[in-house]
Amino acid sequence: MGDELNGQLAELSKRLSEGRLSRRDFIRAAALLGVSLGAGGLVTGCSSSPEGEATPPPASNVSGYKPAPTFTPQPEAEWVGRTVPTPTPRGSFIPNWYCGACGQHFLSLDMFLTHAASAHAWRLPETKQVEKPTYEQFIVQPLKRFDERNTVFSRTDLDEKYIERRNAAPMKEITDPEETQAGQALMAGAIYVDNKAGSLHENYYGYFGHVRGDKGLYDWDEPVNSTKYPVDDPAAMSARVKEVAKIYGANLVGITKLDQRWVYSDWFERVTRTSDKLVVNYKYAIVLAIEMKGALINHSPGAESSAEVALAYSRMAELSSSLAAYIRTLGYPAIPCGNDTTQSIPLAIDAGLGELGRNGLMLTPEYGSRVRLCKVLTDLPLAPDKPIDFGLQKFCETCHACAQACPIGAVRDGDRTTEITSISNRIGLNRWPVNVEDCYIFWRMNRSDCANCIAACPWSLESPRDWLEL
């Protein structure tokens, strides 16, 4: 194993020196070699120049500061009162932020990040708009609408065989009751808004969305203003809706025509255990993404990660209901949706927020899969966004970080397949089907949910997002 690791390190070093190390190469190499992904995210903007392009010359002044002078570690050298008794690798010295692209050293992380954002932002992968979402190439037969009763969460109430299997799974022993109580308290506070106000049904505990016949943030029966605000320019209206959504707390916003393939054929409510055929005739879906903090998701599987997910659900209820109220006040019908009514991931991909990844989730260029999705369905005249392609399909074919991080092997490590793991997978797609039955079993065994596949994904790195705005 050591020889193999050394060989990979040697190849990585060679590619760096030859100017053939791209951002994606570095991230994947960092993940495979066990390098700290947090550290990897900082360096990716300063990988060496692509083949055939000149390396940018060192700048004498970048964003108001001068780079630190080049230095060679010496025995007994003193740096700001810190003595290094023997020759030590560069990382132990104070000026240890080094740009591999142009050879500059920096005295602080802030200096390094400013330099990376201003000098090497072009190294980020290209995101381009496309006419069809990238998942279309992997549809192998006409898709039928999915029955919400077949989701793994619904099956925990309806599927007797799966309920029996779930109940037979051993749950980890509670070794520290106080720590367990502290974790539960953190999660209870995070889900509190959705739990208390998402729906007013007495059995609603959050994490779902609309419950028919009960008021709350996800209510569909709020009145619509009888005076319609004139919309002569749908594109301008779309821009305003996105602006308002971000005022209310969205990190990403996309708009798409409502594709009926992604509307559930039958709805199912866990709190009432009722279901029926579903008809939704709205024209547009406004898809809203809420970032989850990487520092907390990285605690998966644990209380901090679960609390961050729960907090996102509370924000989903607030955000979607606020935007729906805004649109209804303009005089147009609008309904807020959490996990209910439609499949969120394909709608988000259609709306240009990201692509489908190996882990079965949508990955965005900005946050990877560290997002929670909600949506507002409406007839407000809008201009749909185009889907995007940022090279994720090819990336996921070679990166297996999420599969290797899954504690129960629920994420497929092999090639795409049309086979499904259970009725909880949609038929007709050539993809990496996630074994959601096993995934949920691990949640029960662990006594909390798991986000390892999100935390392990290189695209989920918390890096300076201003690079993406340049």
N, C-alpha and C positions, 0 to 999 in steps of 0.2 A: 504493500500500500504506500509505503514511504517513497519507493522508487517511482511509482506512478505519479504521486503528488509532485515530486521534484521535477519529473518530466513535464508535467503540465505547467508548472511555474516557469521552467526554462522556455517553453514555447510561448507563454504569455510575455515574458521578458523580451524574447526575440521579436515578436510582433510589435511590441511597443517601440523597440529601437529602430525597426524598419518602417515605422509610420503606418502600420496596418491594423492598429487596434482601434476598433470603433467603440462607441458608447455601449452598444448592445453586447459586443464581445466582452467588454470589461465587466459589465454587470453579470453576465452569465458566468464568466470565469470566476468572479468574486463569489457568486453563490455556490458554484461547484467546488471551489477550493476551500470554502469555509471562511473566507475573509469576512470581516464584519460588514454586513450590508449597509449599516449606517455610514461606515467609513467609505464604502464603495460608492455610495450615492454622492458623496462630496467630490470624489475624484473624477466621476464619469464625464463631467463637462470639460475636463482637462486631459482627455486622452490624446494620443498623438494624432497628427494630421492624417487624413485619408490619403491613400496611395496616389501619387501624382500631384499633390498639392503642397505648396511650400509651407513650412512651419512659420507661424507668425513670429516676427522678431520681438525680443523683450521690450516691454514698454518702460520708459523712464518714469512715467507718472500715470497711474491708472486710478481714476476716480479720486484724485486728490491726495494720493500718498505715493511714496517711493517704495519699490520692492526691497526686501532685505538683501544684503550682499551675499554672494555665494560663499560658503564656508566649508571647511573640512574638519570633522570632529577630531579633537586632540585629547590625549590623556590629561587628566587633571584640569580640563577646561572649565571655566566658571561662566555661567549664563544667568544673569540676574540673581546672583546669590545662590545658584544651584550648582553644586559640584558633581561632576561625573568622574569617578575615580579611574575608570578604564575606558578604552575605546568602545563606543556604544553605537548601535544603529541610529540612523538619523532621527527616528521617532522619539528619542529620549531628550532631544534638545529643544530649546524654546523656538527657534525659527524653523519649525518642522512642517510647515504647510508648503508643499512643493508642487509646482505645475509641470507635469511630464510633457506637456505640449510645447512649452516655450522656455523651460528651464529656470523659471523664477522661483525664489523662496519668499515666504511671507511670514510676518511676525505673529499674525493672528488669524483665526478662522474667518472673521468678518472680512479681512483684507482678501483672503483667498477666494471667498464666495463672490465678492464684488468683482474681482478680476475674472473669475470664471464666467459670470453672467455677462460682463461687458466684452470680453475678448473671445470667448469660445462658445457662445450660445448657438452658433451655426452647427455645432456637433450634435445637437438634438435630432432625433429621428424626424423625418418629414411626415407631417400629417396632411393628407389631401382629401378633398371631398370627392365622392364617387357617386355614380348614379344609382347603384344597387348596394345594399349592405353586403359585407364580405361573407356573411353566413349563407347567402343565396347559392353560392357555388357548391355548398355541401348539402343542399336539399335534394334528396334522391327520389322522392315521390311526393305527390300532393299531400299537403299537411291538413289533418283534421283538427278542429278546435279541441283544445285540451279540457278535460273534465276536472274541475277544481277538487272534486271528491277523491281524485287519484294523487293529489299531492301527498307527500309523506306526513305532513302535519294533519291533514284531514284523515288519513288512514290510521293515525293513532287513536281516532275516535270511532272509525267505521270498520276497519279491517281486523277481524277477529284473530286471524293467524298472525298478523304482524303485531297486534297488541300482546298476544301470548309470547311472541319472541322478545318483544321489548321488555315485558315484565320479568322475563327469565334472565335478562342481562344483569350480571352482578354490578352493584354500585360500589364505588370506592368508599373505603371506610373513613369516617370522620375522625381524624386524629386530634384536631384542635378545635373544639366547639366555639371558642371565642373568635378564632380566625374565620371560621365558617359564618358566624353571625355577622362579623364585620363585613364580609363579602356580600352577604345577603342584603345588608343595610345599604351598601353602595349601589347595588342593582335596584333596590326598591326605590331609592330616590331618583335614579335615572329614568325609570319607566313611569314615574308617578303621574306625569302630565297625560300620557297616553292612557294609562290605567284608569284615571279618574275622569278624563274628559274626552278621550277618543270616541267612546260610546257611553251612554248612560245606562246601558243594560246592567243589571245587578251582577251578572256573571262575567262581564267583560273584564279581562285582566291585561289588555294591551296586546301589541304585536300583530294585530290583524287588520282592522280598518272598519269599513262600514258594516253596521248591523241594522237590518231592516226594521222599521217601526220604532226605533229608539233615537232620541236626540243625541247631541254630542258634536264634537268637532268634525266627525266624518258624516254628519247628517246630509242626506240628499234632498230634504224637503224644505230647505230654506227658500223664502220667496225671492223672485227675480224682479228687479225694478221694471216697471211698465214702460219707462222712458228709455229708449235705446240710444246709446251714445253712437253718433255717426262714425263709421269706419270706412273711409274712402281709400285708405292705403293699408292693406293687410301687412305689408312688410314693416311699415312704421309701427303698426299696432303690435306686431310680434316683438320688435325691439323694445317697446315700452313694457310689454308683459315680462320680458326677460329682466329688464331693469327692476321692475316691481318685485319679481320673484327673488332677486338677489337682496333687495331691501328687506324682504321678509325672512331671509336666511338661507337661500339656496346657494350652493357653491357652483353648480353647473345647471344650465337650463337648455333644453332642446325641444323642438316642436316637430310633430309628424302627423300626417293623416292617420286616422285610426284604422289600422289593418285588422280586419275581423278575424284573421287567423290567430291573433293573440288575445282575443276576447274569450273568456272561458265559455264552454258550451253549457255548463251547468254551474251554478253557484252553490256554495256550501258554507254555512255559518257554524263554527265550532261551538259558540256560546248557546245557540238555540238548537243545534243539531238538525237544522232544516235545510232543504235544498230544492232547487227548481231549475227549469230552463232559463237561460239568460239572454236577453235581447238588449243590446246597447247600440244606439243609433247616432251617437255624437260624431261630429266630423273630425275633430282634432284631439290629440293627446299632447298635453304639455308635461314633459317628463322632467322631474326635479331630482338632482343628486345632492346628497348631503355628505360632506367629508367626515370620516371617522379618523381621529388622531392616531397616527402610527405609533406613537410612544405608548399608547394604551393597548392598541390591537396587538402589539408585540408581546404582551403579557399572556397571550393565548396559549393554552386554554386556562383561563383564570378569571377571577372576579373583575379585575380592571378592564379586561377585554370585553367581558359580558356587559359590564356597566356602560362602556362606550357604545356598544351596539344598542342597548336599551335606551340610552340617551338619544341616539339617532332616531329611534322609533317615536320618542316623544316629540322631537323636532319635526318628524314627518307629519304628524297630526297637526301641529301648529302651522307649518308651512303650507301644506296642501289646502287646508281649510281657509287660511287667510287669503291665498290666491284665488280660490273659488269664490269667496265673498267679494273680492275686488271685481271679478268678472261679472258676477250677478248684479252688483251695483251699477255696472255699465249697461245692464239691461239684457244680458245674454245668459242662458242656462249654463251651469258649470257644476260638476260634482267632484269632490275630493276622494281620492282612492289611496289606500295604503297597499297592503299585499292582496287586496281583494280585486274582483271584477276582471282584471286582465293580467297577463304575464308581463311583469315590469321590464325584464331584461331585453327581450326583442324590441319592445317599444322604445327603450332607451337607445338601442343600437340604431333603429330606424331614425331616431331624432338626432343622430350625429354625436352622441356622447362617447361612444367607444366601440369596442369589438368584443366578440365572445372568446373567452380564453379557455385554456385546458381545464381550469378548475370549475368550469361550468358557470362562471360569473362574468359579468361585463367588466372589462378593463378599460379605464380611461387613460389617455396620455398624461393627464395631470396627477391622478391619484391611484392609478392601478385599479384594484377592486376594493379599495378602502372607501367605498361609498354605500349609502343606503338610498333606495329609489322610492319615490312616490310620484303620483301624477294627478293631473286635473284634466277631466274630459269635458269638452265644451264645443259649442257652435259659434263662438266668437270668431269672426273672419280673421284668419291668420295665414302667414306664409311659412310653409314647412321648411325645415332644414334638410340638408342632404346628409346621408351617412358618410362616415369617414373610414379611411384606411391608413393606418400608421405602421403597417408591417407586422402586426401582432400574430397573424396566422403562421407565418414562417418562423417567428420567434418562438411561439409555443410548441412548434414541432420539435425544436431542439432543446428547449429548456424544460426540465422536469422538476424544478424546485418545489412547486406546490404538491406534486405527487409524492415526492420524497419526504415532505414535511407532514403529510397526513398520518396521524397516529394509528389509523385503522385501515389504511390502504384503500380508501373510498375514491380517491382521485386516480384516474387511469394513467398508468405510466407508459403504456404502449402507444401504438398508432391509433388514428381515428378508426371508428367502426360504426356500422349501422346497427349492431346488436344493442339491446337495452339490458339494463340490470334488473329492472322491475317495471311495473305499470306506472311508476312515478317518473319514468323517462318518456319523452315524446318520441313516437315512431316516425321514421322518414328522414332522419338526419344522419349524415356521416360526420361524427364528432367524437369528442372524448366524453362518454356518458359517465356521470358521477353516480356512484352507488349510494344514493341518499338514504336507503334503508340502513346501511352500515354506519353512515355518518350520524344519523339520529340516534342509533344505538349507542355510539360513543358518547354523545351528549348526555344520555341517561347515565351511562357508566361513570362519566366524569362529574356528574351532578351540575353541570353548566354547559353552555354551548361552546363551540370551538371555532376559531378563525385562523387556524394554522396556515391554511392554503392562501389566505389573504396576506398574512404577515410575511410569509416566505417569498411571495412573488416579487421579483426585482422591480416591477413597475410600481409597487406599493411603497417604494422608498420615499421617505420624506426628504425631498431635495428642494432647493430654492425655486418656488413656482414662478418667480418673476422671469426666469429663463424662457418660460413658455409664452410670455407676453411680448417678447422682443421681436 
